[in-house]
Amino acid sequence: MLSKQDLVHYEIFGFILMKNMLSQKEIRTITSEFEIGLIRAEKQTERQSFRKQLNWWNMGPDTPYLASILEKPKFLDIANQILNNEAIGSFSSANSFSGNRTDWHPDTQAKHWKGLKFGIYLQSLNENTGSLRVIPGSHKEPLHSDFKKIRLKESFDLSEIKTDSEGLDVQEVPSYNTSIELGDVIMFDNHLWHGSYGGSEDRRLITLGYFKNPTTKEEIESANQAVEQEKNARSTFPLLSRHPDWTTNRGNNKTRQFWIDRLKSIGYI
């Protein structure tokens, strides 16, 4: 659970790095299941853009730990702290990056969307080897919109690569560079601008997505935008899918069943 000061940090800056959150045993299990998904992704898809990115979801019976990780208290309890005890677990995802940069981007442009992502890197990283770079406070206005005024050399919006020869490279943008050790977990707001620079072949990242149960008209409209965004992402990364084993909830988990029912009503399923 986050302390009061942790919550203040997250509210102001839009992210927080949680040291030694995962044990070596958990890392070994996650890595083993990551490799199962990686083999499938390498066979069925191609790396995308200058990121050289493979992206897939781990929500099937061959990755049981990652398929159920959204329900684990060490993640869900924190998500509920941030999302007013209304967190909905949406995806358990994996990425393999072999490019040396990830362009600056937020995970959503939907104004009234309230969501977060946990990032679990499966290797230690620093600012020169591909760790996450963030713009502190850019999850809020006016900085979120002001950042769009900055000309960037490259961007990837899942349908095309955009370039600007006079724009800034990723590493030229003033930012906070995280330093990640194996077992650390970083959590950040979906509106936060983030990117990375440096790194080597097959940088490995697990991400877990939660969002606040939308109830107001504005939140539901933003949720509809998020559904369309997910569909667009799936056209580029076809392995982003909730496996039938997850959506049928064979273990009769009450929390997951609530999520499934809500995901269906919003249009995700």
C-alpha positions as CSV (number, residue, x, y, z in Angstrom):
1,M,0.0,0.0,0.0
2,L,1.1,3.6,-0.6
3,S,1.7,6.0,2.2
4,K,0.1,9.4,2.4
5,Q,3.3,10.9,1.1
6,D,3.4,8.4,-1.7
7,L,-0.1,9.4,-2.7
8,V,0.9,13.1,-2.7
9,H,3.9,12.3,-4.8
10,Y,1.8,10.4,-7.3
11,E,-0.9,13.2,-7.4
12,I,1.6,15.9,-8.1
13,F,4.1,14.2,-10.4
14,G,1.9,11.5,-12.0
15,F,4.2,8.5,-11.3
16,I,5.9,6.7,-8.5
17,L,8.7,4.1,-8.4
18,M,8.2,1.3,-5.9
19,K,11.5,-0.3,-5.0
20,N,11.9,-4.1,-4.4
21,M,8.1,-4.7,-4.9
22,L,8.7,-8.1,-6.4
23,S,10.6,-11.1,-5.0
24,Q,13.2,-13.0,-7.0
25,K,10.8,-15.9,-7.1
26,E,8.1,-13.7,-8.7
27,I,10.5,-12.3,-11.2
28,R,11.5,-15.9,-12.2
29,T,7.9,-16.8,-12.7
30,I,7.1,-13.7,-14.7
31,T,10.2,-14.1,-16.9
32,S,9.3,-17.7,-17.6
33,E,5.8,-16.8,-18.7
34,F,7.1,-13.8,-20.7
35,E,9.3,-16.2,-22.7
36,I,6.2,-18.3,-23.6
37,G,4.5,-15.2,-25.0
38,L,7.6,-14.0,-26.7
39,I,8.0,-17.2,-28.7
40,R,4.4,-16.9,-29.9
41,A,4.8,-13.2,-30.7
42,E,7.9,-13.8,-32.7
43,K,6.2,-16.5,-34.7
44,Q,2.9,-14.7,-35.4
45,T,3.8,-11.0,-35.6
46,E,6.5,-8.6,-36.7
47,R,8.4,-5.9,-34.8
48,Q,6.9,-2.5,-35.3
49,S,8.4,1.0,-36.1
50,F,11.7,2.4,-34.9
51,R,10.7,0.9,-31.5
52,K,11.2,-2.6,-33.0
53,Q,8.3,-3.5,-30.7
54,L,6.5,-6.7,-30.1
55,N,3.4,-6.4,-27.9
56,W,1.0,-9.1,-26.6
57,W,-1.3,-9.9,-23.7
58,N,-0.8,-12.6,-21.2
59,M,-4.3,-13.6,-20.3
60,G,-4.4,-17.3,-21.3
61,P,-4.0,-20.6,-19.5
62,D,-0.3,-20.9,-20.6
63,T,0.6,-17.9,-18.5
64,P,-1.4,-18.4,-15.3
65,Y,0.5,-16.1,-13.0
66,L,0.3,-13.1,-15.4
67,A,-3.3,-13.9,-16.3
68,S,-4.2,-13.6,-12.7
69,I,-1.8,-10.8,-11.6
70,L,-4.4,-8.1,-11.9
71,E,-6.3,-9.6,-9.0
72,K,-3.3,-9.9,-6.7
73,P,-3.6,-7.5,-3.7
74,K,-0.1,-6.0,-4.1
75,F,-1.3,-4.4,-7.3
76,L,-5.1,-4.2,-7.0
77,D,-5.0,-2.6,-3.5
78,I,-2.7,0.2,-4.8
79,A,-4.8,0.7,-7.9
80,N,-7.9,1.1,-5.7
81,Q,-6.1,3.7,-3.6
82,I,-5.5,5.8,-6.7
83,L,-8.9,5.1,-8.4
84,N,-11.2,5.6,-5.4
85,N,-11.8,1.9,-4.8
86,E,-13.3,1.6,-8.2
87,A,-10.4,0.0,-10.1
88,I,-11.2,-2.3,-13.0
89,G,-8.4,-4.6,-14.2
90,S,-8.2,-4.4,-18.0
91,F,-5.1,-6.1,-19.3
92,S,-1.9,-7.9,-18.5
93,S,0.5,-7.0,-21.3
94,A,4.1,-7.7,-22.4
95,N,6.5,-5.8,-24.7
96,S,9.8,-6.7,-26.2
97,F,11.7,-3.7,-27.6
98,S,14.8,-4.0,-29.8
99,G,15.0,-0.4,-30.9
100,N,17.1,2.2,-29.1
101,R,14.2,4.6,-28.4
102,T,10.5,4.9,-27.6
103,D,9.0,8.2,-28.7
104,W,7.3,10.6,-26.2
105,H,3.7,9.8,-25.8
106,P,0.8,9.5,-23.2
107,D,-1.3,6.4,-23.1
108,T,-4.5,8.3,-23.6
109,Q,-5.9,11.5,-25.0
110,A,-9.4,11.0,-23.6
111,K,-9.9,14.0,-21.3
112,H,-12.1,12.4,-18.6
113,W,-10.3,9.0,-18.6
114,K,-8.9,7.9,-15.2
115,G,-6.5,5.1,-15.5
116,L,-3.0,3.9,-14.6
117,K,-0.3,1.5,-15.6
118,F,2.2,-0.6,-13.6
119,G,5.5,-1.2,-15.4
120,I,7.6,-4.2,-14.5
121,Y,11.0,-4.3,-16.3
122,L,12.7,-7.7,-16.5
123,Q,16.2,-6.2,-16.4
124,S,17.9,-3.4,-14.6
125,L,18.0,-0.2,-16.6
126,N,19.2,3.4,-16.4
127,E,18.8,6.5,-18.5
128,N,21.4,5.2,-21.1
129,T,20.0,1.7,-21.3
130,G,16.3,2.3,-22.0
131,S,14.7,3.0,-18.6
132,L,11.5,5.0,-18.5
133,R,11.8,8.8,-18.9
134,V,8.8,10.9,-17.7
135,I,7.7,14.5,-17.8
136,P,6.7,15.0,-14.1
137,G,3.3,16.7,-13.8
138,S,2.4,16.2,-17.5
139,H,-0.6,14.1,-16.5
140,K,-2.4,17.4,-15.7
141,E,-3.3,20.5,-17.5
142,P,-1.9,22.9,-18.6
143,L,1.4,21.0,-19.0
144,H,-0.2,18.0,-20.7
145,S,-1.4,20.1,-23.6
146,D,1.6,22.5,-23.5
147,F,3.9,19.5,-24.2
148,K,2.2,19.0,-27.6
149,K,3.7,22.3,-28.7
150,I,7.2,20.8,-28.6
151,R,8.3,19.6,-32.0
152,L,9.5,16.0,-31.8
153,K,11.7,14.3,-34.3
154,E,9.6,11.1,-34.3
155,S,6.3,9.7,-33.2
156,F,4.4,6.5,-33.6
157,D,0.7,6.5,-33.3
158,L,0.1,2.8,-34.2
159,S,-0.9,3.5,-37.8
160,E,2.0,5.6,-39.0
161,I,5.4,7.0,-38.2
162,K,5.6,10.8,-38.2
163,T,8.9,12.6,-38.5
164,D,10.1,16.2,-38.1
165,S,13.7,16.8,-39.1
166,E,13.8,19.9,-36.9
167,G,12.2,18.3,-33.9
168,L,13.9,17.1,-30.7
169,D,15.2,13.6,-30.2
170,V,13.9,11.7,-27.2
171,Q,17.0,12.4,-25.1
172,E,17.0,16.1,-25.9
173,V,13.7,16.7,-24.1
174,P,14.2,17.8,-20.4
175,S,12.8,14.9,-18.3
176,Y,13.2,12.8,-15.2
177,N,15.1,9.6,-15.9
178,T,14.2,6.6,-13.8
179,S,16.7,4.1,-12.6
180,I,15.2,0.6,-12.5
181,E,16.5,-2.4,-10.6
182,L,15.2,-5.9,-11.1
183,G,12.2,-6.2,-8.7
184,D,11.2,-2.5,-8.9
185,V,7.8,-1.5,-10.2
186,I,6.9,1.9,-11.7
187,M,3.3,3.1,-11.7
188,F,2.1,6.1,-13.8
189,D,-1.0,7.9,-14.8
190,N,-2.2,7.2,-18.4
191,H,-2.1,10.9,-19.2
192,L,1.6,11.2,-18.3
193,W,4.0,11.9,-21.2
194,H,6.8,9.2,-21.2
195,G,9.4,7.7,-23.5
196,S,12.8,6.0,-23.4
197,Y,16.3,6.2,-24.9
198,G,19.2,3.8,-25.3
199,G,19.0,0.1,-24.6
200,S,19.8,-3.2,-26.3
201,E,18.0,-6.0,-28.0
202,D,14.9,-7.5,-26.4
203,R,14.3,-5.0,-23.5
204,R,11.5,-6.7,-21.6
205,L,8.5,-4.9,-20.1
206,I,5.3,-6.2,-18.4
207,T,2.5,-3.7,-18.0
208,L,-0.7,-4.0,-16.1
209,G,-3.6,-1.7,-16.9
210,Y,-6.4,-0.5,-14.5
211,F,-9.0,2.2,-15.0
212,K,-11.7,3.8,-12.8
213,N,-15.2,2.4,-13.3
214,P,-16.8,5.1,-15.5
215,T,-20.1,6.4,-14.1
216,T,-20.5,10.0,-15.3
217,K,-21.5,10.9,-18.9
218,E,-18.0,12.4,-19.5
219,E,-16.3,9.3,-18.1
220,I,-18.4,7.0,-20.2
221,E,-17.6,9.0,-23.3
222,S,-13.9,8.8,-22.5
223,A,-14.3,5.0,-22.0
224,N,-15.8,4.7,-25.5
225,Q,-12.8,6.5,-26.8
226,A,-10.5,4.1,-25.0
227,V,-12.4,1.1,-26.6
228,E,-11.7,2.5,-30.0
229,Q,-8.1,3.1,-29.1
230,E,-7.7,-0.5,-28.1
231,K,-9.3,-1.7,-31.4
232,N,-6.8,0.5,-33.3
233,A,-3.9,-0.9,-31.3
234,R,-5.1,-4.4,-32.0
235,S,-4.9,-3.8,-35.8
236,T,-1.1,-3.3,-35.3
237,F,-0.6,-5.7,-32.5
238,P,-3.1,-8.6,-33.1
239,L,-2.1,-10.5,-30.0
240,L,-3.7,-7.9,-27.7
241,S,-6.7,-10.1,-26.7
242,R,-8.5,-11.3,-23.6
243,H,-8.3,-15.1,-23.8
244,P,-11.6,-16.9,-23.5
245,D,-10.2,-18.7,-20.4
246,W,-10.0,-15.3,-18.8
247,T,-13.3,-13.9,-19.9
248,T,-15.2,-17.1,-18.9
249,N,-13.7,-16.8,-15.4
250,R,-13.4,-20.6,-14.8
251,G,-12.1,-19.9,-11.3
252,N,-15.3,-18.0,-10.4
253,N,-13.3,-15.1,-9.1
254,K,-15.9,-12.5,-7.9
255,T,-13.6,-9.5,-8.6
256,R,-12.8,-10.7,-12.1
257,Q,-16.4,-11.4,-12.8
258,F,-17.3,-7.8,-12.0
259,W,-14.6,-6.6,-14.3
260,I,-15.7,-8.9,-17.1
261,D,-19.4,-7.7,-16.8
262,R,-18.3,-4.1,-16.8
263,L,-15.9,-4.5,-19.7
264,K,-18.7,-6.1,-21.7
265,S,-21.1,-3.2,-20.9
266,I,-18.5,-0.6,-22.0
267,G,-17.7,-2.5,-25.2
268,Y,-14.2,-4.0,-24.6
269,I,-15.6,-7.5,-24.8
